[in-house]
Amino acid sequence: MGAPFQLSSSLHTAPINLKSPIFPSSPSNFIFYYCKRSPVIASSTHRCAVYAQNSSSPLPKNSKSVVLGHCQGNELVRVSSNTIRPRNRSVILSLVSLFDKRSLWRRIFFASKKVRSIILLNVVTIVYASSIPVVKEVEELVDPATFNVVRFVMTAIPFVPLVLDKWDDVEIRDAGIELGFWVSLGYLMQAFGLITSDAGRASFISMLTVLVVPLLDGLLGAIVPARTWFGALMSVVGVAMLESSGSPPCVGDLLNFMSAIFFGVHMLRTEHISRRIDKDKFLPLLAYEVCVVSILSMLWYFIWRWINGTETISESWNWKTYLDWVFMFPWVPALYTGLLSTGFCLWLEMAAMCDVSATETAIIYSLEPVWGGSFAWILLGERWGLSGWIGAALVLGDFYMQVEA
């Protein structure tokens, strides 16, 4: 093959076959030589120049290339450049270093903004799914109106200074009020739907958001493929089979379906708004959104009390009654479903949807029933019949069909 490539007279030349995982598809087509300085420690990583000669495709016959690399022993473990530039300049071969000093999770998480956003949305999905059985269990102790007003007000308190600071920003204020309105309707419908609906079934019904988003997008002018319509039919059949399994259908199932619609609208508007404003305005936007949710939850609390003919503050209450109520209230679930699954997750969703579309986000969120059903199985002991499992499989089948699209 000839003498190895010479970098300079000061370098020690070693015409040794160099193993490398960088060309896994055709390793036999490349013969690697390298020139290096003698390392201080034999096992240490050292810089080298890699000289490659290829006898077949993809490089032309007898073409020669050089790239600056980092070797350990006789193995090329890393390259400093993403390209190999052949001497004849006829081919530029892209390289991807698989053995970097960074840990595996860093290489995956920071591979691209979209990959990072997809990972964050999956985290949000798990948190959302876990909050459904938590709310279902808490409603055995506290009515949903009271629980919602406590958890949302606690969430909004840290954001009040941001709202006051950006009060004159009309764009942020209007966008935050709109997003807060849609997500409030979603949360309220979900909370009241869980009074009579099973948590696992509610999780699967909420997955209809994956169809609501592209269908609403189609109403706004986007082209909806036939695959989506077929997926809608599969999901409708699947949800119908879920309705026939376990407990009988109820009003709560309808409320959960309405919740999926409102969350779908919120998702679409979040995508459009988050891509229109600067990223440094995300926190003020979230602040407006959370504060609107808390205000609407307080309004619904008073309406709920008025409808049920219950006094908001009973005259028979005294300090001992208040203290008993404070100690008996489920504060940990309120903090979890308020600060974490509402405030923190809404911020993650807003940041991630700068790089991920609303349809892609809905597809990721459609995994929520898998987690929600698992949490309901473990925490609440809910079980389905055969038709319920078949219906769940149909709904999940639609999810995978949307992913393949």
Secondary structure as a PSIPRED ss2 file (coil, helix, strand):
# PSIPRED VFORMAT (PSIPRED V4.0)

   1 M C   1.000  0.000  0.000
   2 G C   1.000  0.000  0.000
   3 A C   1.000  0.000  0.000
   4 P C   1.000  0.000  0.000
   5 F C   1.000  0.000  0.000
   6 Q C   1.000  0.000  0.000
   7 L C   1.000  0.000  0.000
   8 S C   1.000  0.000  0.000
   9 S C   1.000  0.000  0.000
  10 S C   1.000  0.000  0.000
  11 L C   1.000  0.000  0.000
  12 H E   0.000  0.000  1.000
  13 T E   0.000  0.000  1.000
  14 A E   0.000  0.000  1.000
  15 P C   1.000  0.000  0.000
  16 I C   1.000  0.000  0.000
  17 N C   1.000  0.000  0.000
  18 L C   1.000  0.000  0.000
  19 K E   0.000  0.000  1.000
  20 S C   1.000  0.000  0.000
  21 P C   1.000  0.000  0.000
  22 I C   1.000  0.000  0.000
  23 F C   1.000  0.000  0.000
  24 P C   1.000  0.000  0.000
  25 S C   1.000  0.000  0.000
  26 S C   1.000  0.000  0.000
  27 P H   0.000  1.000  0.000
  28 S H   0.000  1.000  0.000
  29 N H   0.000  1.000  0.000
  30 F E   0.000  0.000  1.000
  31 I E   0.000  0.000  1.000
  32 F E   0.000  0.000  1.000
  33 Y E   0.000  0.000  1.000
  34 Y E   0.000  0.000  1.000
  35 C E   0.000  0.000  1.000
  36 K E   0.000  0.000  1.000
  37 R C   1.000  0.000  0.000
  38 S C   1.000  0.000  0.000
  39 P C   1.000  0.000  0.000
  40 V C   1.000  0.000  0.000
  41 I C   1.000  0.000  0.000
  42 A C   1.000  0.000  0.000
  43 S C   1.000  0.000  0.000
  44 S C   1.000  0.000  0.000
  45 T C   1.000  0.000  0.000
  46 H E   0.000  0.000  1.000
  47 R E   0.000  0.000  1.000
  48 C E   0.000  0.000  1.000
  49 A E   0.000  0.000  1.000
  50 V E   0.000  0.000  1.000
  51 Y E   0.000  0.000  1.000
  52 A E   0.000  0.000  1.000
  53 Q E   0.000  0.000  1.000
  54 N E   0.000  0.000  1.000
  55 S C   1.000  0.000  0.000
  56 S C   1.000  0.000  0.000
  57 S C   1.000  0.000  0.000
  58 P C   1.000  0.000  0.000
  59 L C   1.000  0.000  0.000
  60 P C   1.000  0.000  0.000
  61 K C   1.000  0.000  0.000
  62 N C   1.000  0.000  0.000
  63 S C   1.000  0.000  0.000
  64 K E   0.000  0.000  1.000
  65 S E   0.000  0.000  1.000
  66 V E   0.000  0.000  1.000
  67 V E   0.000  0.000  1.000
  68 L E   0.000  0.000  1.000
  69 G E   0.000  0.000  1.000
  70 H E   0.000  0.000  1.000
  71 C E   0.000  0.000  1.000
  72 Q E   0.000  0.000  1.000
  73 G C   1.000  0.000  0.000
  74 N C   1.000  0.000  0.000
  75 E E   0.000  0.000  1.000
  76 L E   0.000  0.000  1.000
  77 V E   0.000  0.000  1.000
  78 R E   0.000  0.000  1.000
  79 V E   0.000  0.000  1.000
  80 S C   1.000  0.000  0.000
  81 S C   1.000  0.000  0.000
  82 N C   1.000  0.000  0.000
  83 T E   0.000  0.000  1.000
  84 I E   0.000  0.000  1.000
  85 R E   0.000  0.000  1.000
  86 P E   0.000  0.000  1.000
  87 R C   1.000  0.000  0.000
  88 N C   1.000  0.000  0.000
  89 R C   1.000  0.000  0.000
  90 S C   1.000  0.000  0.000
  91 V C   1.000  0.000  0.000
  92 I C   1.000  0.000  0.000
  93 L E   0.000  0.000  1.000
  94 S E   0.000  0.000  1.000
  95 L C   1.000  0.000  0.000
  96 V C   1.000  0.000  0.000
  97 S C   1.000  0.000  0.000
  98 L C   1.000  0.000  0.000
  99 F C   1.000  0.000  0.000
 100 D C   1.000  0.000  0.000
 101 K C   1.000  0.000  0.000
 102 R C   1.000  0.000  0.000
 103 S C   1.000  0.000  0.000
 104 L H   0.000  1.000  0.000
 105 W H   0.000  1.000  0.000
 106 R H   0.000  1.000  0.000
 107 R H   0.000  1.000  0.000
 108 I H   0.000  1.000  0.000
 109 F H   0.000  1.000  0.000
 110 F C   1.000  0.000  0.000
 111 A C   1.000  0.000  0.000
 112 S C   1.000  0.000  0.000
 113 K H   0.000  1.000  0.000
 114 K H   0.000  1.000  0.000
 115 V H   0.000  1.000  0.000
 116 R H   0.000  1.000  0.000
 117 S H   0.000  1.000  0.000
 118 I H   0.000  1.000  0.000
 119 I H   0.000  1.000  0.000
 120 L H   0.000  1.000  0.000
 121 L H   0.000  1.000  0.000
 122 N H   0.000  1.000  0.000
 123 V H   0.000  1.000  0.000
 124 V H   0.000  1.000  0.000
 125 T H   0.000  1.000  0.000
 126 I H   0.000  1.000  0.000
 127 V H   0.000  1.000  0.000
 128 Y H   0.000  1.000  0.000
 129 A H   0.000  1.000  0.000
 130 S H   0.000  1.000  0.000
 131 S H   0.000  1.000  0.000
 132 I H   0.000  1.000  0.000
 133 P H   0.000  1.000  0.000
 134 V H   0.000  1.000  0.000
 135 V H   0.000  1.000  0.000
 136 K H   0.000  1.000  0.000
 137 E H   0.000  1.000  0.000
 138 V H   0.000  1.000  0.000
 139 E C   1.000  0.000  0.000
 140 E C   1.000  0.000  0.000
 141 L C   1.000  0.000  0.000
 142 V C   1.000  0.000  0.000
 143 D C   1.000  0.000  0.000
 144 P H   0.000  1.000  0.000
 145 A H   0.000  1.000  0.000
 146 T H   0.000  1.000  0.000
 147 F H   0.000  1.000  0.000
 148 N H   0.000  1.000  0.000
 149 V H   0.000  1.000  0.000
 150 V H   0.000  1.000  0.000
 151 R H   0.000  1.000  0.000
 152 F H   0.000  1.000  0.000
 153 V H   0.000  1.000  0.000
 154 M H   0.000  1.000  0.000
 155 T H   0.000  1.000  0.000
 156 A H   0.000  1.000  0.000
 157 I H   0.000  1.000  0.000
 158 P H   0.000  1.000  0.000
 159 F H   0.000  1.000  0.000
 160 V H   0.000  1.000  0.000
 161 P H   0.000  1.000  0.000
 162 L H   0.000  1.000  0.000
 163 V H   0.000  1.000  0.000
 164 L H   0.000  1.000  0.000
 165 D H   0.000  1.000  0.000
 166 K C   1.000  0.000  0.000
 167 W C   1.000  0.000  0.000
 168 D C   1.000  0.000  0.000
 169 D C   1.000  0.000  0.000
 170 V H   0.000  1.000  0.000
 171 E H   0.000  1.000  0.000
 172 I H   0.000  1.000  0.000
 173 R H   0.000  1.000  0.000
 174 D H   0.000  1.000  0.000
 175 A H   0.000  1.000  0.000
 176 G H   0.000  1.000  0.000
 177 I H   0.000  1.000  0.000
 178 E H   0.000  1.000  0.000
 179 L H   0.000  1.000  0.000
 180 G H   0.000  1.000  0.000
 181 F H   0.000  1.000  0.000
 182 W H   0.000  1.000  0.000
 183 V H   0.000  1.000  0.000
 184 S H   0.000  1.000  0.000
 185 L H   0.000  1.000  0.000
 186 G H   0.000  1.000  0.000
 187 Y H   0.000  1.000  0.000
 188 L H   0.000  1.000  0.000
 189 M H   0.000  1.000  0.000
 190 Q H   0.000  1.000  0.000
 191 A H   0.000  1.000  0.000
 192 F H   0.000  1.000  0.000
 193 G H   0.000  1.000  0.000
 194 L C   1.000  0.000  0.000
 195 I C   1.000  0.000  0.000
 196 T C   1.000  0.000  0.000
 197 S C   1.000  0.000  0.000
 198 D C   1.000  0.000  0.000
 199 A H   0.000  1.000  0.000
 200 G H   0.000  1.000  0.000
 201 R H   0.000  1.000  0.000
 202 A H   0.000  1.000  0.000
 203 S H   0.000  1.000  0.000
 204 F H   0.000  1.000  0.000
 205 I H   0.000  1.000  0.000
 206 S H   0.000  1.000  0.000
 207 M C   1.000  0.000  0.000
 208 L C   1.000  0.000  0.000
 209 T H   0.000  1.000  0.000
 210 V H   0.000  1.000  0.000
 211 L H   0.000  1.000  0.000
 212 V H   0.000  1.000  0.000
 213 V H   0.000  1.000  0.000
 214 P H   0.000  1.000  0.000
 215 L H   0.000  1.000  0.000
 216 L H   0.000  1.000  0.000
 217 D H   0.000  1.000  0.000
 218 G H   0.000  1.000  0.000
 219 L H   0.000  1.000  0.000
 220 L C   1.000  0.000  0.000
 221 G C   1.000  0.000  0.000
 222 A C   1.000  0.000  0.000
 223 I C   1.000  0.000  0.000
 224 V C   1.000  0.000  0.000
 225 P C   1.000  0.000  0.000
 226 A H   0.000  1.000  0.000
 227 R H   0.000  1.000  0.000
 228 T H   0.000  1.000  0.000
 229 W H   0.000  1.000  0.000
 230 F H   0.000  1.000  0.000
 231 G H   0.000  1.000  0.000
 232 A H   0.000  1.000  0.000
 233 L H   0.000  1.000  0.000
 234 M H   0.000  1.000  0.000
 235 S H   0.000  1.000  0.000
 236 V H   0.000  1.000  0.000
 237 V H   0.000  1.000  0.000
 238 G H   0.000  1.000  0.000
 239 V H   0.000  1.000  0.000
 240 A H   0.000  1.000  0.000
 241 M H   0.000  1.000  0.000
 242 L H   0.000  1.000  0.000
 243 E H   0.000  1.000  0.000
 244 S C   1.000  0.000  0.000
 245 S C   1.000  0.000  0.000
 246 G C   1.000  0.000  0.000
 247 S C   1.000  0.000  0.000
 248 P C   1.000  0.000  0.000
 249 P C   1.000  0.000  0.000
 250 C C   1.000  0.000  0.000
 251 V H   0.000  1.000  0.000
 252 G H   0.000  1.000  0.000
 253 D H   0.000  1.000  0.000
 254 L H   0.000  1.000  0.000
 255 L H   0.000  1.000  0.000
 256 N H   0.000  1.000  0.000
 257 F H   0.000  1.000  0.000
 258 M H   0.000  1.000  0.000
 259 S H   0.000  1.000  0.000
 260 A H   0.000  1.000  0.000
 261 I H   0.000  1.000  0.000
 262 F H   0.000  1.000  0.000
 263 F H   0.000  1.000  0.000
 264 G H   0.000  1.000  0.000
 265 V H   0.000  1.000  0.000
 266 H H   0.000  1.000  0.000
 267 M H   0.000  1.000  0.000
 268 L H   0.000  1.000  0.000
 269 R H   0.000  1.000  0.000
 270 T H   0.000  1.000  0.000
 271 E H   0.000  1.000  0.000
 272 H H   0.000  1.000  0.000
 273 I H   0.000  1.000  0.000
 274 S H   0.000  1.000  0.000
 275 R C   1.000  0.000  0.000
 276 R C   1.000  0.000  0.000
 277 I C   1.000  0.000  0.000
 278 D C   1.000  0.000  0.000
 279 K H   0.000  1.000  0.000
 280 D H   0.000  1.000  0.000
 281 K H   0.000  1.000  0.000
 282 F H   0.000  1.000  0.000
 283 L H   0.000  1.000  0.000
 284 P H   0.000  1.000  0.000
 285 L H   0.000  1.000  0.000
 286 L H   0.000  1.000  0.000
 287 A H   0.000  1.000  0.000
 288 Y H   0.000  1.000  0.000
 289 E H   0.000  1.000  0.000
 290 V H   0.000  1.000  0.000
 291 C H   0.000  1.000  0.000
 292 V H   0.000  1.000  0.000
 293 V H   0.000  1.000  0.000
 294 S H   0.000  1.000  0.000
 295 I H   0.000  1.000  0.000
 296 L H   0.000  1.000  0.000
 297 S H   0.000  1.000  0.000
 298 M H   0.000  1.000  0.000
 299 L H   0.000  1.000  0.000
 300 W H   0.000  1.000  0.000
 301 Y H   0.000  1.000  0.000
 302 F H   0.000  1.000  0.000
 303 I H   0.000  1.000  0.000
 304 W H   0.000  1.000  0.000
 305 R H   0.000  1.000  0.000
 306 W H   0.000  1.000  0.000
 307 I H   0.000  1.000  0.000
 308 N C   1.000  0.000  0.000
 309 G C   1.000  0.000  0.000
 310 T C   1.000  0.000  0.000
 311 E C   1.000  0.000  0.000
 312 T C   1.000  0.000  0.000
 313 I C   1.000  0.000  0.000
 314 S C   1.000  0.000  0.000
 315 E C   1.000  0.000  0.000
 316 S C   1.000  0.000  0.000
 317 W C   1.000  0.000  0.000
 318 N C   1.000  0.000  0.000
 319 W H   0.000  1.000  0.000
 320 K H   0.000  1.000  0.000
 321 T H   0.000  1.000  0.000
 322 Y H   0.000  1.000  0.000
 323 L H   0.000  1.000  0.000
 324 D H   0.000  1.000  0.000
 325 W H   0.000  1.000  0.000
 326 V H   0.000  1.000  0.000
 327 F H   0.000  1.000  0.000
 328 M H   0.000  1.000  0.000
 329 F C   1.000  0.000  0.000
 330 P C   1.000  0.000  0.000
 331 W H   0.000  1.000  0.000
 332 V H   0.000  1.000  0.000
 333 P H   0.000  1.000  0.000
 334 A H   0.000  1.000  0.000
 335 L H   0.000  1.000  0.000
 336 Y H   0.000  1.000  0.000
 337 T H   0.000  1.000  0.000
 338 G H   0.000  1.000  0.000
 339 L H   0.000  1.000  0.000
 340 L H   0.000  1.000  0.000
 341 S H   0.000  1.000  0.000
 342 T H   0.000  1.000  0.000
 343 G H   0.000  1.000  0.000
 344 F H   0.000  1.000  0.000
 345 C H   0.000  1.000  0.000
 346 L H   0.000  1.000  0.000
 347 W H   0.000  1.000  0.000
 348 L H   0.000  1.000  0.000
 349 E H   0.000  1.000  0.000
 350 M H   0.000  1.000  0.000
 351 A H   0.000  1.000  0.000
 352 A H   0.000  1.000  0.000
 353 M C   1.000  0.000  0.000
 354 C C   1.000  0.000  0.000
 355 D C   1.000  0.000  0.000
 356 V C   1.000  0.000  0.000
 357 S C   1.000  0.000  0.000
 358 A H   0.000  1.000  0.000
 359 T H   0.000  1.000  0.000
 360 E H   0.000  1.000  0.000
 361 T H   0.000  1.000  0.000
 362 A H   0.000  1.000  0.000
 363 I H   0.000  1.000  0.000
 364 I H   0.000  1.000  0.000
 365 Y H   0.000  1.000  0.000
 366 S C   1.000  0.000  0.000
 367 L C   1.000  0.000  0.000
 368 E H   0.000  1.000  0.000
 369 P H   0.000  1.000  0.000
 370 V H   0.000  1.000  0.000
 371 W H   0.000  1.000  0.000
 372 G H   0.000  1.000  0.000
 373 G H   0.000  1.000  0.000
 374 S H   0.000  1.000  0.000
 375 F H   0.000  1.000  0.000
 376 A H   0.000  1.000  0.000
 377 W H   0.000  1.000  0.000
 378 I H   0.000  1.000  0.000
 379 L H   0.000  1.000  0.000
 380 L H   0.000  1.000  0.000
 381 G C   1.000  0.000  0.000
 382 E C   1.000  0.000  0.000
 383 R C   1.000  0.000  0.000
 384 W C   1.000  0.000  0.000
 385 G C   1.000  0.000  0.000
 386 L H   0.000  1.000  0.000
 387 S H   0.000  1.000  0.000
 388 G H   0.000  1.000  0.000
 389 W H   0.000  1.000  0.000
 390 I H   0.000  1.000  0.000
 391 G H   0.000  1.000  0.000
 392 A H   0.000  1.000  0.000
 393 A H   0.000  1.000  0.000
 394 L H   0.000  1.000  0.000
 395 V H   0.000  1.000  0.000
 396 L H   0.000  1.000  0.000
 397 G H   0.000  1.000  0.000
 398 D H   0.000  1.000  0.000
 399 F H   0.000  1.000  0.000
 400 Y H   0.000  1.000  0.000
 401 M H   0.000  1.000  0.000
 402 Q H   0.000  1.000  0.000
 403 V H   0.000  1.000  0.000
 404 E H   0.000  1.000  0.000
 405 A C   1.000  0.000  0.000
